[in-house]
Amino acid sequence: MDSRLKCTPRPPSRAFTLIELLVVISIIALLVGILLPALSAARDSARNAQCLSNVKGIGTAISVYLEDFRQTYPAGKTDNTNAPGDLYWVNLVGKAGTGPTSRQVATEDRILNSYLANDTRVARCPLDKGTYQNASVASAFDYHGTSYWYGNRTPAQFADGNFYTFAGIWLIEGHRASEVQMGSRKVIVMGEPAVGSLTTPNSKLYWHNSASPLQFSAVFADGHASTMTQKTNTVASPLNASALSTMSITDAYY
């Protein structure tokens, strides 16, 4: 008697039909279509949080600077904001940019960098898409050396304080912290989209949103940071020049 086991042949496996394959592909495509926007939104939310963390860190560094310099906000050497190596809107923090002289201040010469361990990453918004001043550069960080603007004018230029023409940033350079009133409403550092046109913003400034009015990160004199939106009809967020007539009545500059 043959003791060897007899193997029963395995039936051939059934392959997917073309219709079944198309159904699977359609389901995968549907899931990708559902998940991608959510993943993109989550990524942008994380980048926005990082930008807020950056300006918050810059605000904290300014607070430490105030302790070292008799409660006086960082100031340049002269009233000529384009003087080589002097303080300007865009060289408080960051690295040497590729733009004009005022943007080429080296990392070690930017006033606040030593309070940030010369970490230039703090000066770059991860949503930075460019600058309205030069359409050919990849980012404001590359051009200016930073994504963020500082309220740069000296007391000799604006003895009573002022607002920057585009965004209404409160001009704080050289003033003492003890002079500040309503610090929760005084922007001291902001992302570049704040300086864009309210009605026809440059497409390079769509960092945080894709329509007017533009949004931007900002840190205030009291140290809090927030994502702001350009406004013209309210003094609750006094971030634009058109609010000046009302602000002069309801809010003290200092």
For each residue, the residues with C-beta under 8 A, 3 or more apart:
1:
2:
3:
4:
5:
6:
7:
8:
9:
10:
11:
12:
13:
14:
15:
16: 20 21 24
17: 20 21
18: 21 22
19: 22 23
20: 16 17 23 24
21: 16 17 18 24 25
22: 18 19 25 26
23: 19 20 26 27
24: 16 20 21 27 28
25: 21 22 28 29
26: 22 23 29 30
27: 23 24 30 31
28: 24 25 31 32
29: 25 26 32 33
30: 26 27 33 34
31: 27 28 34 35
32: 28 29 35 36
33: 29 30 36 37
34: 30 31 37 38
35: 31 32 38 39
36: 32 33 39 40
37: 33 34 40 41
38: 34 35 41 42
39: 35 36 42 43
40: 36 37 43 44
41: 37 38 44 45
42: 38 39 45 46
43: 39 40 46 47
44: 40 41 47 48 127
45: 41 42 48 49
46: 42 43 49 50
47: 43 44 50 51 125 126 127
48: 44 45 51 52 127 208 217 227
49: 45 46 52 53
50: 46 47 53 54 125 126
51: 47 48 54 55 125 126 127 147 191 207 208 217
52: 48 49 55 56 217 225 226 227
53: 49 50 56 57 225
54: 50 51 57 58 122 123 124 125 147 148 217
55: 51 52 58 59 148 189 190 191 217 218 219 225
56: 52 53 59 60 219 223 224 225
57: 53 54 60 61 116 122
58: 54 55 61 62 92 93 112 116 122 123 148 189 219
59: 55 56 62 63 188 189 219 220 223 224 225
60: 56 57 63 64 223
61: 57 58 64 65 93 112 115 116
62: 58 59 65 66 73 74 112 115 188 189
63: 59 60 66 67 223
64: 60 61 67 68 115
65: 61 62 68 69 73 74 111 112 115
66: 62 63 69 71 72 73 177
67: 63 64 71
68: 64 65
69: 65 66 72 74
70: 176
71: 66 67 176 177 178
72: 66 69 75 174 175 176 177
73: 62 65 66 172 173 174 175 176 177 188
74: 62 65 69 87 92 111 112 150 173
75: 72 87 154 173 174
76: 79 81 83 86 87 88 152 154 173
77: 83 85 86 87
78: 83 86 154
79: 76 154 156 157
80: 83 86
81: 76 86 87 88 89 102 152 153
82: 86 88 100 101 102
83: 76 77 78 80 86 102
84: 101 102
85: 77 105 109
86: 76 77 78 80 81 82 83 102
87: 74 75 76 77 81 91 92 111 150 152 173
88: 76 81 82 91 102 103 105 152
89: 81 149 150 152
90: 94 97 102 103 140 144 145 146 148 149 150
91: 87 88 94 97 102 103 105 110 144 145 146
92: 58 74 87 110 111 112 146 148 150 152 189
93: 58 61 110 112 113 116 120 122 123 146 148
94: 90 91 97 107 110 113 120 123 124 141 144 145 146 148
95: 106 107 110 120 123 145 146
96: 103 104 105 106 107 145
97: 90 91 94 103 104 141 142 143 144 145 146
98: 103 104 137 142 143
99: 102 103 104 133 134 143 144 145
100: 82 103 104
101: 82 84 104
102: 81 82 83 84 86 88 90 91 99 105
103: 88 90 91 96 97 98 99 100 143 144 145
104: 96 97 98 99 100 101 145
105: 85 88 91 96 102 109 110 145
106: 95 96 109 110
107: 94 95 96 110 113 118 120
108: 113 118
109: 85 105 106
110: 91 92 93 94 95 105 106 107 113 145
111: 65 74 87 92
112: 58 61 62 65 74 92 93 115 116
113: 93 94 107 108 110 116 118 120
114: 117 118
115: 61 62 64 65 112
116: 57 58 61 93 112 113 119 122
117: 114
118: 107 108 113 114
119: 116 122
120: 93 94 95 107 113 123 124 145
121: 124
122: 54 57 58 93 116 119
123: 54 58 93 94 95 120 141 145 146 147 148
124: 54 94 120 121 128 139 141 146 147
125: 47 50 51 54 128 140 141 147 148 191 207 217
126: 47 50 51
127: 44 47 48 51 207 208
128: 124 125 139 140 141 147 192 207
129: 139 204 205 206 207
130: 134 135 137 138 139 140 143 204 205
131: 134 137 139 140 143 144 192 204
132: 192 195 196 201 202 204 205
133: 99 143
134: 99 130 131 137 143
135: 130 202 204
136:
137: 98 130 131 134 140 142 143
138: 130 142
139: 124 128 129 130 131 142 143 147
140: 90 125 128 130 131 137 143 144 146 147 192
141: 94 97 123 124 125 128 144 145 146 147
142: 97 98 137 138 139
143: 97 98 99 103 130 131 133 134 137 139 140
144: 90 91 94 97 99 103 131 140 141 147 192
145: 90 91 94 95 96 97 99 103 104 105 110 120 123 141
146: 90 91 92 93 94 95 97 123 124 140 141
147: 51 54 123 124 125 128 139 140 141 144 191 192
148: 54 55 58 90 92 93 94 123 125 189 190 191 192 217
149: 89 90 152 167 169 189 190 191 192 194 195
150: 74 87 89 90 92 173 188 189
151: 164 169 170 171 172 173 187 188 189
152: 76 81 87 88 89 92 149 171 173
153: 81 157 158 162 171 173
154: 75 76 78 79 157 158 173 174
155: 158 159 173 174 175
156: 79 159
157: 79 153 154
158: 153 154 155 161 162 171
159: 155 156
160: 253 254
161: 158 170 171 172 175 253 254
162: 153 158 171 253
163: 167 168 169 170 171 238 240 241 243 244 247
164: 151 167 168 169 171 195 241
165: 241
166: 194 195 196 197 240 241
167: 149 163 164 190 194 195 230 239 240
168: 163 164 187 238 239 240 241 242 243 244
169: 149 151 163 164 187 188 190 194 195 239
170: 151 161 163 186 187 188 221 238 253
171: 151 152 153 158 161 162 163 164
172: 73 151 161 175 180 186 188 221
173: 73 74 75 76 87 150 151 152 153 154 155
174: 72 73 75 154 155
175: 72 73 155 161 172 179 180 254
176: 70 71 72 73 179 180
177: 66 71 72 73 180 221
178: 71
179: 175 176 254
180: 172 175 176 177 183 186 221 254
181: 251 252 253 254
182: 185 186 251 252
183: 180 186 220 221 222 223
184: 220 221 222 224
185: 182 220 237 238 251
186: 170 172 180 182 183 220 221 222
187: 151 168 169 170 190 194 218 219 220 221 228 239
188: 59 62 73 150 151 169 170 172 219 220 221
189: 55 58 59 62 92 148 149 150 151 218 219
190: 55 148 149 167 169 187 194 195 216 217 218 219 228
191: 51 55 125 147 148 149 194 207 208 216 217 218
192: 128 131 132 140 144 147 148 149 195 196 205 207 216
193: 196 201 205 206 207 208 214 215 216
194: 149 166 167 169 187 190 191 214 216 218 228 230 239
195: 132 149 164 166 167 169 190 192
196: 132 166 192 193 201 202 205 214 230
197: 166 200 201 202
198: 201 212 213 214 230 232 240
199: 212
200: 197 212
201: 132 193 196 197 198 205 206 212 213 214
202: 132 135 196 197 205
203: 206
204: 129 130 131 132 135
205: 129 130 132 192 193 196 201 202 214
206: 129 193 201 203 209 210 211 214
207: 51 125 127 128 129 191 192 193 214 215 216
208: 48 51 127 191 193 214 215 216 217 227
209: 206 214 215
210: 206
211: 206
212: 198 199 200 201 230
213: 198 201 229 230 231
214: 193 194 196 198 201 205 206 207 208 209 229 230
215: 193 207 208 209 227 228 229 230
216: 190 191 192 193 194 207 208 227 228 230
217: 48 51 52 54 55 125 148 190 191 208 225 226 227 228
218: 55 187 189 190 191 194 225 226 227 228 239
219: 55 56 58 59 187 188 189 190 223 224 225
220: 59 183 184 185 186 187 188 223 224 225 226
221: 170 172 177 180 183 184 186 187 188
222: 183 184 186
223: 56 59 60 63 183 219 220
224: 56 59 184 219 220
225: 52 53 55 56 59 217 218 219 220
226: 52 217 218 220
227: 48 52 208 215 216 217 218
228: 187 190 194 215 216 217 218 237 239
229: 213 214 215 237
230: 167 194 196 198 212 213 214 215 216 239 240
231: 213 234 237 239 240 243
232: 198 240 242 243
233:
234: 231 237 243
235: 238 243 246 247 250 251
236:
237: 185 228 229 231 234
238: 163 168 170 185 235 243 247 251
239: 167 168 169 187 194 218 228 230 231 243
240: 163 166 167 168 198 230 231 232 243
241: 163 164 165 166 168 244
242: 168 232 245
243: 163 168 231 232 234 235 238 239 240 246 247
244: 163 168 241 247 248
245: 242 248 249
246: 235 243 249 250
247: 163 235 238 243 244 250 251
248: 244 245 251
249: 245 246
250: 235 246 247
251: 181 182 185 235 238 247 248
252: 181 182
253: 160 161 162 170 181
254: 160 161 175 179 180 181
